[in-house]
Amino acid sequence: MTIGKELSHIENAKLEDVQHFFFKHYRPLNAVLVVAGNVTVEKVKTLAQKWFGDIPSGEMYKRNLPQEPEQTEERRLEIKANVPLDALYKCWHMPGRLDRRYYIIDLLSDILSGGGSSGLYQSLVKEKQLFSNIECHHFGSTDNGLLIIEGKLVKGVKMEDAEKAVEQELDKMKTELVSEPELQK
């Protein structure tokens, strides 16, 4: 559900509940304006003021999200199920968007998994044929997030071999510089 944990939360909502939600979340204080095209900063400021300037900004509210305890050791979970292909998921905590390391990790995920010419894909799908597909992406925003490598193993490949190959690719990142063409891509 986009609002509420259960459909009944929407069905039982009163008009005051919906209004409160709207005025809490859909205000300029909680908005981002994106502009593209052949315009000047001054023109954008003028038009933004014209169209949005008289809308009250809304009240600042503090999100009170529970914080996960610091993780100090590796954790593993193996799930056995009747599925067509085995899958490997490796996850790491990452900082939120307000931390400069977020952008380093964002770039790293693109380098590792930026399409069919990426390092992970070329090495582990094309060359070693351990995975039918492998990707690296992150779930990050202003809050802390996760960097994830996920891959579908080729039938018959052992999980240990696939994981070892991923680790070897990550180790290469520690010792080899990213080429200029790869960085530009």
N, C-alpha and C positions, 0 to 999 in steps of 0.2 A: 504494500500500500504506500502511496506517496505521502499520505497524511494519516497518521494513526497506525497502530499495529494490527488492527482488525477492521474488517468492513463495518462492523457495528459502530466503531468510533465515528465514522462518517454518517451512517444512518441515524445515529442518535445525537448528532451535533445540533446545537441550537444556533440561531442566527448570531447571538452574542459570541459564541465560541468561534464561529467562522470569521466574524469581524475582528475579534481579538487576534486570531492567527494572522489574518491579512495585514493588519496594522502593525504587528510585531515584525513580520518578515518581509513584506513587500513595500518597503520605504526606501527613499534615497540613501539613507544611512547604510543600507544593506544591499546596495546596487552597484553594478559596474557598467560603465558606458564604454562601448567599443565603437570606434570610428575608423573607417577605411576610405581611401579615395583621395582625389586631388583636392584637398582642402588645407587651409592654414589653421594653426592652433588658435589664432584670434577668432576666426570665423566659427570654429567649433565651440569656443567659449561663449561667443555671442548667442549662437543658436541654442546651446545647452541652457543658458540663462533664460532665454526667451520661452522655451518649451517646458523646462523643469524647475526653473528658479523659484516659483511660488509654491512648490509642493513642500510641505513641512518635512524636515529630515527624519523625524521619528526619534524615539528614545533609544539610547544605547543600552543594550542589555548584555550581561555577561553570561556566556554559555558555561554551564556548570557540568562539564563532561567528566566522567570518571577517568582517572589516569591509570593506565596499565603499569604495574610494577616494572622496574628495570629488569630486563632479562640478562642473566649472567652466564647462561650456559645454553648449548644447543638442545633443541627439543625435536623429537621425531615422532611421527605418527604414521603407521602403516595401516591402510584400509584394504581389506580384501572384499572384492565384489565381482559379480558375474558381468564383466564389461568387455567390449571388443578389444580394447587396447589398454595397456598399462600407461600410467601418467606419472610424471615426476614434477613436484612443486618444491621449489626452494625459495624461502622468504627471509628477508632481513628487514628490520625496522629502519626507518629513515626519518629525517627531520621534516618539519613542515615548510611551507613555501616562504616563510619569513626568515629562514635560515639560509645562508649562502650555499651550504652543502646540498640543499634541495636541487639546485640548478646543476650541480656537478653530477648528482645521481640521475637527474633527468637526461642529461647528455650521455651519461654512461649507458642508460637503458637504450637510447637510440643507437649508439655504437654497437652494442651487443646484439641488437635485434631490429635494426632498421631495414627490414625487407630481406629479399632473397640473396642480396649480396653481403649481408652482415656476417660477422665472424662466426657467431654461433651456428647460423644456418649453413654457411659454406662448409664448416668443419664437421658438424655433428649430423647434418641431414645429407648433404651432398657427398662429402668425402668418406666419412666413417660409417654412414648409413645406420646410425644408432637410433635416430628419431625420424618420425615421419613429418614432424613439425616441432619447432621450438621457438619460444618468444620470451622476451624480457620486457616487463612494463612495471609501472608503479601506480599505487593508489596513494596519491599525496595531494594535500591541499594546504590550507593554513594550519590544519592540525597535522600531527605526525602521521606517517603512513607506512606503507610496505613496498619494498622492491621485490618483485617476483620473477623468477625464471620458471616457466612451465613448458613441458614438452611431452609429446605422445611418443612412446617408445615403439620401434618397429617390432612386430611380433617375433618372439623368441629372444630378444635382447634382455639380458639380466639387468635388473635395477642397479646393482652395484657397479656394473660396467658403465652404464649410462651416467650415473652420478659421478663416477671417477672422471669421465670424459668432460663433464661440465666443469668440475673443479680444475682440471688441467687448463681449460680455456680461460677460466677466471685467473688462474696463476699467471698465464701469459700476459694478462692485462697489468699485472703488477711489475713485470720486468721489461715489457716491450712498449715503446712509445706508439701512440696512435698516429698513423700516417696522415699527412696533410690532406690528401684526397678523401680519406675516410672521415676525417674531422669535418671537412667542408660538406660532405654528403650528409 
